[in-house]
Amino acid sequence: MSLASHRLLGFAFASADLLLEVATNGTIAVAIGASEAISGAPETVVNGRPWKEFIDARDWPMVQALFDGSTPGRRGGPVVVSLAATGGPERAAALSTFCLPGNDGAISCALTRAAPRTTHGLHDKSSFEAVTSTLFESAQQTGLDLELSLVEMGGLAALRQKVGPDAAKTLEERLTGILLAQSYGGAAAQLTEDRFALVRQQGEPADGMTKRVLSLLALASDEVLTPQASSIPLRVDAASPGQAIRAIRYSLDTFIKDGLPGVPPGTLDDAVTQSVKRTLSEVSVLQKALNGRDFRLIYQPVVDLKANSKLHHHEVLVRFGDDASPFPMIRMAEELDLIQLLDIAVVERTVQKLMADTSAHLAVNVSGRTIVNADFMGAVKRLLAAYPAAKKRLMFELTESSAIDDLGQADRHLQMLRAEGCLVCLDDFGAGAASLAYLQHLSLDIVKIDGRYIRDIEHGGRQSTFIKHLVNMCGEMGVKTLAEMVESPEAEDAVRKAGVDYAQGWLYGPGADSPQPPINLAAPAGRPAARRVGAVEGWG
């Protein structure tokens, strides 16, 4: 490589920490810069090393697609890649590529230190929304021109069936790598079986990107895909950041439902306008449901494993209209800052049920966004003062559907509830990244173990080990444990052996319109069968 080429490379990647040149034979021909800081190995070791061995295998399909798409004079990336393990902490870098004209097909690479990605494949909708929101806010501050590209791979489902499972898996891996390589920083997602989204830098028409995707897939002529794409610039002129982020979500939701014909045209400002209209409509519907208490409660039994699966209490679950999952409505309430009204309404109905049924012990869910709110606490205290007989039969389950910003305030409010005689439970432990922090900072009575750890516990393995350690840790803190999604006698026996205190799930009965005793259970050998018990003798 000539000195002039080095200078051109330096100009192209002036901000890079490490500059590499990868020869056509797949080896690193040149390494310049902070090689040891980036990769953990000095330049003398990196030079001559196979490029594939330099990259974490999980990110190789993306890097390979980035290289395959390189043409003279075209820049690729940046994408965030993990580097091959060197025995220390995981190392990652933002990788950009450039194919210098007249350089015998070698690929010039610029690497800048970066935080490792949380996923090495395509995001799901939820994590993609979070990543896109962060990139949007960054673009607003730095002036970086980004766009949201929505890609519909027509014919993909039929092709998967045609080629068979093994070839379909290879196709998926290849497509994943290609889409990640076209994205900015690896921000790409699979939304449905054939609909994808990615954040890209502006500058290339969407059809140019889809043509490259099709070319890189290198399919046989009779394996026809018809990719289409539409792009929305990630910038707004007259909307708040919150409105813009909701508009991004609106665009994704519309694309999932209707495909490209339903995507808002033009700019993110157009999407904001349509999103605001939909939001106003949703606010009206939800507000009407809350004001009219237009929801119903169902009750699912929770049993005491230390008392022969005797009924301990019922969890109160809210339903809107049909029996479909209430999560979309609850999420909407959180996004529109109406979750506090929903939580208060459900607590009021639960207390009314406790007063009408003096044998009932009920647990009601409260959002992490609500628990820090002083108005909510004031409403609950007034309610308990008016109906003191409900105090010692009421439990509050703190959900992780919305993050808690002020753990100190949350704990003070939880202690106020405990002082009233109510129990406090942390719901879905392990489902969110903040679970351990919550357990560390909040004073709790019960921790509910997320169902994903319970499904396969009867087969032993890592789930069983995790639960045993969690039970021991909670026991040392004076906190009891509750396993949800217990669906078989074998699963119940496994959580019992792990030392879990309480259990909940279809094994004991589904949610019902009134509190029902647990169903009669056929016990595993050596243990008496559980009995129907209609009342609870205190919390235990």
C-alpha positions as CSV (number, residue, x, y, z in Angstrom):
1,M,0.0,0.0,0.0
2,S,1.5,3.4,-1.0
3,L,2.1,6.3,1.3
4,A,-0.6,8.3,-0.7
5,S,-3.1,5.5,0.0
6,H,-2.2,5.7,3.7
7,R,-2.9,9.4,3.6
8,L,-6.2,8.9,1.8
9,L,-7.1,6.3,4.4
10,G,-6.2,8.6,7.2
11,F,-8.3,11.4,5.8
12,A,-11.2,8.9,5.3
13,F,-11.0,7.7,8.9
14,A,-9.5,10.6,10.8
15,S,-11.4,9.8,14.0
16,A,-10.6,6.0,14.1
17,D,-8.6,4.4,16.9
18,L,-7.3,1.6,14.8
19,L,-6.9,1.4,11.0
20,L,-6.6,-2.0,9.3
21,E,-6.3,-3.2,5.7
22,V,-7.7,-6.6,4.9
23,A,-6.2,-8.2,1.8
24,T,-8.2,-10.3,-0.7
25,N,-6.8,-13.5,0.8
26,G,-8.6,-12.7,4.1
27,T,-5.6,-11.7,6.1
28,I,-4.9,-8.4,7.9
29,A,-2.1,-6.8,5.8
30,V,-1.7,-3.5,7.6
31,A,-2.5,-2.4,11.2
32,I,-2.0,1.2,12.3
33,G,-3.0,2.8,15.6
34,A,-4.1,1.7,19.1
35,S,-4.3,-2.0,18.3
36,E,-3.7,-3.3,21.8
37,A,-6.3,-0.9,23.3
38,I,-8.9,-2.0,20.8
39,S,-8.2,-5.7,20.3
40,G,-6.0,-6.6,23.2
41,A,-3.1,-7.5,20.9
42,P,-0.3,-5.3,19.6
43,E,0.1,-4.5,15.9
44,T,2.9,-7.0,15.4
45,V,0.5,-9.8,16.4
46,V,-2.5,-8.4,14.4
47,N,-0.5,-8.1,11.2
48,G,-0.8,-11.2,9.1
49,R,-3.7,-12.6,11.3
50,P,-6.7,-14.0,9.5
51,W,-9.4,-11.4,9.5
52,K,-12.1,-13.9,10.4
53,E,-10.2,-14.8,13.6
54,F,-10.2,-11.2,14.6
55,I,-14.0,-11.0,14.7
56,D,-16.4,-12.6,17.2
57,A,-18.1,-15.5,15.4
58,R,-21.5,-14.2,16.4
59,D,-20.9,-11.1,14.3
60,W,-19.1,-12.7,11.4
61,P,-22.2,-12.9,9.1
62,M,-22.7,-9.2,9.5
63,V,-19.1,-8.4,8.8
64,Q,-19.0,-10.8,5.8
65,A,-22.0,-9.1,4.3
66,L,-20.4,-5.7,4.9
67,F,-17.4,-6.8,3.0
68,D,-19.3,-8.5,0.2
69,G,-21.2,-5.3,-0.4
70,S,-18.1,-3.2,-0.7
71,T,-17.4,-1.6,-4.1
72,P,-14.6,0.9,-5.0
73,G,-15.3,4.3,-3.6
74,R,-18.1,3.2,-1.3
75,R,-18.1,3.4,2.5
76,G,-19.8,0.8,4.6
77,G,-21.0,0.9,8.2
78,P,-20.6,1.9,10.9
79,V,-21.7,-1.3,12.7
80,V,-20.7,-2.3,16.2
81,V,-18.8,-5.6,16.2
82,S,-17.5,-7.7,19.1
83,L,-13.9,-8.8,18.6
84,A,-12.6,-12.3,19.2
85,A,-12.0,-13.2,22.8
86,T,-8.5,-12.6,24.1
87,G,-9.1,-13.8,27.7
88,G,-10.1,-10.5,29.1
89,P,-13.4,-8.5,29.1
90,E,-15.5,-8.4,25.9
91,R,-14.1,-5.9,23.5
92,A,-16.2,-4.2,20.8
93,A,-15.6,-1.5,18.2
94,A,-17.6,0.5,15.7
95,L,-16.4,-0.7,12.3
96,S,-16.5,1.3,9.1
97,T,-15.2,0.0,5.8
98,F,-13.9,1.7,2.6
99,C,-12.8,0.2,-0.7
100,L,-10.0,2.4,-2.0
101,P,-9.9,2.5,-5.9
102,G,-6.8,0.9,-7.3
103,N,-5.9,-0.9,-4.1
104,D,-6.2,-4.5,-5.6
105,G,-9.5,-5.2,-3.9
106,A,-8.3,-4.7,-0.3
107,I,-10.8,-3.4,2.2
108,S,-9.7,-0.6,4.5
109,C,-11.3,-0.8,8.0
110,A,-11.6,1.9,10.7
111,L,-12.3,0.7,14.3
112,T,-13.3,3.0,17.1
113,R,-13.9,1.8,20.7
114,A,-17.5,1.1,21.5
115,A,-19.7,-0.6,24.1
116,P,-20.7,-4.2,23.2
117,R,-24.1,-4.7,21.7
118,T,-26.7,-6.4,23.8
119,T,-27.8,-8.6,20.9
120,H,-25.8,-10.1,18.1
121,G,-28.8,-10.8,15.9
122,L,-31.9,-8.8,14.9
123,H,-33.8,-6.9,17.6
124,D,-37.4,-7.6,18.4
125,K,-39.9,-4.8,18.2
126,S,-39.5,-3.7,21.8
127,S,-35.7,-3.5,21.9
128,F,-35.6,-1.9,18.4
129,E,-38.0,0.8,19.6
130,A,-35.6,1.6,22.5
131,V,-32.5,1.6,20.2
132,T,-34.2,3.8,17.6
133,S,-35.4,6.2,20.3
134,T,-31.9,6.6,21.6
135,L,-30.5,7.1,18.0
136,F,-33.2,9.6,17.3
137,E,-32.3,11.7,20.4
138,S,-28.6,11.5,19.5
139,A,-29.3,12.6,15.9
140,Q,-31.3,15.5,17.1
141,Q,-28.3,16.7,19.2
142,T,-25.5,15.9,16.8
143,G,-27.2,16.7,13.5
144,L,-26.5,13.2,12.2
145,D,-28.8,12.4,9.3
146,L,-30.5,9.0,10.0
147,E,-33.6,7.4,8.6
148,L,-36.0,4.6,9.6
149,S,-36.2,2.1,6.7
150,L,-39.0,-0.4,6.6
151,V,-38.4,-3.5,4.4
152,E,-40.9,-6.0,3.2
153,M,-39.4,-9.2,1.8
154,G,-42.1,-10.4,-0.5
155,G,-42.0,-14.1,-1.1
156,L,-39.8,-14.9,1.9
157,A,-42.3,-17.2,3.6
158,A,-42.8,-19.2,0.5
159,L,-39.1,-19.5,-0.1
160,R,-38.5,-20.8,3.4
161,Q,-41.0,-23.6,2.9
162,K,-39.6,-24.4,-0.6
163,V,-35.9,-24.8,0.4
164,G,-36.4,-26.9,3.5
165,P,-35.3,-26.4,7.2
166,D,-31.5,-26.5,6.8
167,A,-31.4,-24.2,3.8
168,A,-34.0,-21.9,5.4
169,K,-31.7,-21.6,8.5
170,T,-28.8,-20.7,6.3
171,L,-31.0,-18.2,4.5
172,E,-32.1,-16.6,7.8
173,E,-28.5,-16.3,9.0
174,R,-27.4,-14.7,5.7
175,L,-30.3,-12.3,5.6
176,T,-29.7,-11.3,9.3
177,G,-26.1,-10.5,8.5
178,I,-27.0,-8.5,5.4
179,L,-29.6,-6.4,7.1
180,L,-27.3,-5.7,10.1
181,A,-24.6,-4.7,7.6
182,Q,-27.0,-2.2,6.0
183,S,-27.9,-0.6,9.3
184,Y,-26.4,2.1,11.4
185,G,-24.7,0.5,14.4
186,G,-26.5,-2.8,14.1
187,A,-30.0,-1.2,14.6
188,A,-32.1,-3.7,12.7
189,A,-35.1,-5.7,13.7
190,Q,-37.5,-8.5,12.5
191,L,-41.0,-7.4,13.1
192,T,-43.0,-10.2,11.4
193,E,-42.1,-13.2,9.3
194,D,-41.3,-11.1,6.3
195,R,-41.2,-7.5,7.6
196,F,-38.0,-5.8,8.9
197,A,-36.9,-2.4,10.0
198,L,-33.5,-0.8,10.3
199,V,-32.0,2.6,11.0
200,R,-29.6,3.8,8.3
201,Q,-27.7,6.9,7.4
202,Q,-29.4,9.0,4.8
203,G,-28.0,9.3,1.3
204,E,-29.0,6.2,-0.6
205,P,-32.5,5.6,-2.0
206,A,-34.4,2.8,-0.3
207,D,-34.6,0.8,-3.6
208,G,-30.8,0.9,-3.8
209,M,-30.6,-0.8,-0.5
210,T,-33.1,-3.5,-1.4
211,K,-31.3,-4.2,-4.6
212,R,-28.1,-4.7,-2.6
213,V,-29.9,-7.0,-0.2
214,L,-31.2,-9.2,-3.0
215,S,-27.7,-9.2,-4.7
216,L,-26.0,-10.3,-1.5
217,L,-28.5,-13.1,-0.9
218,A,-27.3,-14.5,-4.2
219,L,-30.4,-16.6,-4.7
220,A,-31.0,-18.9,-7.7
221,S,-32.9,-17.4,-10.5
222,D,-36.1,-19.4,-9.7
223,E,-36.0,-18.4,-6.0
224,V,-37.6,-15.0,-6.4
225,L,-37.9,-12.5,-3.6
226,T,-39.5,-9.1,-4.2
227,P,-38.1,-6.8,-1.5
228,Q,-39.6,-3.4,-1.2
229,A,-38.7,-0.6,1.2
230,S,-39.7,2.9,2.4
231,S,-37.7,5.3,4.4
232,I,-38.7,8.0,6.9
233,P,-36.0,10.6,7.9
234,L,-35.5,10.6,11.7
235,R,-35.8,14.3,12.2
236,V,-38.7,16.6,13.2
237,D,-39.3,20.3,13.0
238,A,-42.2,21.1,15.4
239,A,-42.7,18.0,17.6
240,S,-41.5,17.2,21.1
241,P,-39.1,14.3,21.5
242,G,-41.9,12.3,23.1
243,Q,-44.2,12.9,20.2
244,A,-41.5,11.9,17.8
245,I,-40.8,8.6,19.6
246,R,-44.5,7.8,19.7
247,A,-44.5,8.5,15.9
248,I,-41.7,6.0,15.4
249,R,-43.7,3.4,17.3
250,Y,-46.8,4.4,15.3
251,S,-44.9,3.9,12.0
252,L,-43.7,0.4,13.1
253,D,-47.2,-0.6,14.3
254,T,-48.7,0.5,11.1
255,F,-46.1,-1.3,9.1
256,I,-46.6,-4.5,11.1
257,K,-50.4,-4.4,10.5
258,D,-50.7,-3.1,7.0
259,G,-47.3,-3.5,5.3
260,L,-45.8,-0.7,3.2
261,P,-49.1,0.6,1.8
262,G,-50.1,1.7,5.3
263,V,-46.8,3.4,6.2
264,P,-47.1,7.2,6.7
265,P,-45.5,8.9,3.6
266,G,-42.9,11.6,3.6
267,T,-41.3,12.6,6.8
268,L,-41.4,11.9,10.5
269,D,-43.4,15.1,10.9
270,D,-46.2,13.4,8.8
271,A,-46.0,10.4,11.1
272,V,-46.2,12.7,14.2
273,T,-49.4,14.2,12.9
274,Q,-51.0,10.9,12.3
275,S,-49.6,9.5,15.6
276,V,-51.1,12.5,17.6
277,K,-54.5,11.8,16.0
278,R,-54.3,8.1,17.0
279,T,-53.0,9.0,20.5
280,L,-55.9,11.4,21.1
281,S,-58.3,8.7,20.0
282,E,-56.6,6.2,22.3
283,V,-56.7,8.6,25.2
284,S,-60.4,9.1,24.7
285,V,-61.1,5.4,24.7
286,L,-58.9,4.6,27.7
287,Q,-60.1,7.6,29.7
288,K,-63.7,6.6,29.1
289,A,-62.9,3.0,30.2
290,L,-61.2,4.3,33.4
291,N,-63.8,6.9,34.3
292,G,-66.6,4.4,33.8
293,R,-64.7,1.6,35.5
294,D,-65.3,-0.3,32.2
295,F,-63.1,-3.2,33.0
296,R,-63.5,-6.4,35.0
297,L,-61.3,-8.2,37.5
298,I,-60.5,-11.9,37.5
299,Y,-58.9,-13.8,40.3
300,Q,-56.2,-16.5,40.1
301,P,-55.3,-18.7,43.1
302,V,-51.9,-18.7,44.8
303,V,-51.1,-21.7,47.0
304,D,-48.8,-22.2,50.0
305,L,-46.4,-25.0,49.2
306,K,-45.3,-25.2,52.8
307,A,-49.0,-26.0,53.9
308,N,-49.9,-28.8,51.5
309,S,-50.8,-26.4,48.6
310,K,-53.4,-24.7,50.7
311,L,-54.9,-21.5,49.3
312,H,-52.9,-18.5,50.3
313,H,-54.4,-15.6,48.3
314,H,-55.6,-14.7,44.8
315,E,-53.9,-12.4,42.4
316,V,-56.2,-9.8,40.9
317,L,-55.9,-9.5,37.1
318,V,-57.6,-6.8,35.0
319,R,-59.3,-7.4,31.7
320,F,-60.7,-5.0,29.1
321,G,-63.5,-6.3,27.0
322,D,-62.6,-9.8,25.9
323,D,-60.2,-12.2,27.6
324,A,-57.2,-11.1,25.4
325,S,-54.0,-10.0,27.1
326,P,-54.4,-6.7,28.9
327,F,-50.7,-5.9,28.3
328,P,-51.3,-3.6,25.2
329,M,-53.9,-1.5,27.2
330,I,-51.6,-1.3,30.3
331,R,-48.6,-0.3,28.1
332,M,-50.8,2.3,26.5
333,A,-51.8,3.6,29.9
334,E,-48.1,3.9,30.9
335,E,-47.2,5.7,27.7
336,L,-50.1,8.2,27.9
337,D,-49.4,8.8,31.7
338,L,-52.8,7.3,32.6
339,I,-51.4,4.2,34.4
340,Q,-51.9,5.9,37.8
341,L,-55.6,6.3,37.1
342,L,-55.8,2.7,36.1
343,D,-53.9,1.5,39.2
344,I,-56.1,3.5,41.5
345,A,-59.3,2.3,39.9
346,V,-58.2,-1.4,40.2
347,V,-57.2,-0.9,43.9
348,E,-60.6,0.7,44.6
349,R,-62.4,-2.3,43.0
350,T,-60.1,-4.7,44.9
351,V,-60.8,-3.1,48.2
352,Q,-64.6,-3.2,47.5
353,K,-64.2,-7.0,46.8
354,L,-62.3,-7.5,50.1
355,M,-65.1,-5.7,52.0
356,A,-67.8,-7.8,50.2
357,D,-65.9,-11.1,50.8
358,T,-64.3,-11.1,54.2
359,S,-62.6,-14.4,53.6
360,A,-60.6,-13.1,50.6
361,H,-57.0,-12.2,50.5
362,L,-56.1,-10.4,47.3
363,A,-52.9,-9.1,45.5
364,V,-53.2,-6.2,43.2
365,N,-50.6,-5.0,40.6
366,V,-49.1,-1.6,40.7
367,S,-46.8,-0.1,38.0
368,G,-43.3,1.1,38.8
369,R,-44.3,4.4,37.4
370,T,-47.3,4.7,39.8
371,I,-45.6,3.6,43.1
372,V,-43.4,6.7,43.2
373,N,-46.4,9.0,42.8
374,A,-47.5,10.9,46.0
375,D,-51.1,11.3,44.7
376,F,-51.4,7.5,44.3
377,M,-50.2,7.0,47.9
378,G,-52.6,9.6,49.2
379,A,-55.5,7.9,47.4
380,V,-54.5,4.5,48.8
381,K,-54.1,5.8,52.4
382,R,-57.5,7.4,52.3
383,L,-59.1,4.2,50.9
384,L,-57.5,2.1,53.6
385,A,-58.6,4.6,56.3
386,A,-62.1,4.3,55.1
387,Y,-62.0,0.5,55.0
388,P,-59.5,-0.6,57.6
389,A,-60.8,-4.2,57.5
390,A,-59.1,-4.6,54.1
391,K,-55.6,-3.6,55.3
392,K,-54.3,-7.0,56.4
393,R,-55.8,-8.8,53.4
394,L,-54.3,-6.7,50.7
395,M,-51.0,-7.2,48.9
396,F,-49.4,-4.9,46.3
397,E,-47.4,-6.5,43.5
398,L,-44.9,-4.1,42.0
399,T,-44.5,-4.8,38.3
400,E,-41.5,-4.1,36.1
401,S,-43.5,-3.1,33.0
402,S,-42.3,0.5,33.6
403,A,-38.9,1.2,35.1
404,I,-38.6,2.9,38.6
405,D,-36.6,6.1,38.3
406,D,-36.4,6.8,42.1
407,L,-35.8,3.7,44.1
408,G,-35.5,5.6,47.3
409,Q,-39.0,7.2,46.9
410,A,-40.4,3.8,45.8
411,D,-39.1,2.1,49.0
412,R,-40.5,4.9,51.2
413,H,-43.9,4.4,49.7
414,L,-43.7,0.6,50.0
415,Q,-42.8,0.9,53.6
416,M,-45.9,3.1,54.1
417,L,-48.0,0.3,52.6
418,R,-46.3,-2.3,54.9
419,A,-46.9,-0.1,57.9
420,E,-50.6,-0.2,57.1
421,G,-50.5,-4.0,57.3
422,C,-50.3,-4.7,53.6
423,L,-47.7,-7.1,52.0
424,V,-45.5,-6.1,49.2
425,C,-44.4,-8.4,46.4
426,L,-41.9,-7.8,43.5
427,D,-43.5,-9.2,40.4
428,D,-41.7,-11.1,37.6
429,F,-38.3,-11.2,39.1
430,G,-35.7,-11.9,36.4
431,A,-37.8,-10.5,33.5
432,G,-36.2,-7.1,33.6
433,A,-32.6,-5.9,33.9
434,A,-33.3,-4.0,37.1
435,S,-34.5,-7.0,39.2
436,L,-31.4,-7.3,41.3
437,A,-31.3,-3.5,41.9
438,Y,-34.9,-3.6,43.1
439,L,-34.2,-6.5,45.4
440,Q,-31.2,-4.7,46.8
441,H,-32.9,-1.3,47.4
442,L,-36.5,-2.2,48.2
443,S,-37.9,-3.8,51.4
444,L,-40.1,-6.6,50.3
445,D,-42.1,-9.5,51.7
446,I,-42.3,-11.7,48.6
447,V,-40.4,-12.1,45.3
448,K,-42.4,-13.6,42.4
449,I,-40.1,-15.6,40.1
450,D,-40.7,-15.0,36.4
451,G,-42.4,-17.9,34.6
452,R,-39.6,-18.3,32.1
453,Y,-37.5,-19.9,34.8
454,I,-40.3,-22.2,35.9
455,R,-41.3,-23.7,32.6
456,D,-38.5,-26.2,32.4
457,I,-37.5,-26.5,36.0
458,E,-38.8,-30.1,36.2
459,H,-35.9,-31.0,33.9
460,G,-33.3,-29.6,36.2
461,G,-30.4,-27.7,34.7
462,R,-29.6,-24.0,34.9
463,Q,-33.2,-22.9,35.8
464,S,-33.2,-25.1,38.8
465,T,-29.8,-23.9,40.0
466,F,-30.9,-20.2,39.5
467,I,-34.1,-20.7,41.5
468,K,-32.3,-22.5,44.4
469,H,-29.8,-19.7,44.7
470,L,-32.5,-17.1,44.5
471,V,-34.5,-18.9,47.2
472,N,-31.4,-19.1,49.5
473,M,-30.6,-15.4,48.9
474,C,-34.2,-14.3,49.6
475,G,-34.3,-16.5,52.7
476,E,-31.2,-14.8,54.1
477,M,-33.0,-11.5,53.6
478,G,-36.2,-12.7,55.2
479,V,-38.1,-12.5,51.9
480,K,-40.4,-15.4,50.7
481,T,-40.6,-16.6,47.1
482,L,-43.5,-17.3,44.7
483,A,-43.2,-19.3,41.5
484,E,-45.6,-18.4,38.7
485,M,-46.6,-20.5,35.7
486,V,-46.6,-23.8,37.6
487,E,-48.5,-26.0,35.2
488,S,-47.8,-29.6,36.1
489,P,-47.4,-31.7,39.3
490,E,-43.8,-32.3,38.3
491,A,-43.1,-28.5,38.1
492,E,-44.7,-28.1,41.5
493,D,-42.6,-30.8,43.0
494,A,-39.5,-29.2,41.5
495,V,-40.2,-25.7,43.0
496,R,-41.1,-27.3,46.3
497,K,-37.8,-29.1,46.4
498,A,-36.0,-25.8,45.5
499,G,-37.5,-24.3,48.7
500,V,-40.0,-22.0,47.0
501,D,-42.8,-20.9,49.4
502,Y,-45.8,-20.2,47.1
503,A,-46.9,-21.2,43.7
504,Q,-49.4,-20.0,41.0
505,G,-50.4,-21.3,37.6
506,W,-52.8,-23.3,35.6
507,L,-52.2,-26.4,37.8
508,Y,-54.2,-24.7,40.5
509,G,-56.8,-23.1,38.2
510,P,-57.2,-20.3,35.7
511,G,-58.4,-16.8,36.5
512,A,-62.1,-16.7,37.3
513,D,-64.7,-13.9,37.8
514,S,-64.8,-14.6,41.5
515,P,-62.2,-16.0,43.9
516,Q,-62.3,-19.8,43.6
517,P,-60.4,-22.4,45.7
518,P,-57.5,-24.3,44.0
519,I,-58.6,-27.2,42.0
520,N,-58.1,-30.7,43.4
521,L,-54.6,-31.9,42.6
522,A,-53.3,-35.3,41.8
523,A,-50.1,-35.2,43.9
524,P,-46.8,-36.9,42.9
525,A,-46.0,-40.1,44.7
526,G,-45.2,-39.8,48.4
527,R,-47.1,-36.5,48.9
528,P,-50.8,-36.1,50.0
529,A,-53.1,-34.7,47.4
530,A,-54.0,-31.0,47.8
531,R,-57.5,-30.2,49.0
532,R,-60.0,-27.6,48.1
533,V,-59.7,-24.8,50.7
534,G,-62.1,-21.9,50.5
535,A,-60.6,-19.6,53.0
536,V,-57.2,-18.4,54.2
537,E,-56.1,-18.2,57.8
538,G,-54.1,-15.0,57.4
539,W,-51.0,-14.3,55.3
540,G,-48.8,-16.9,57.0
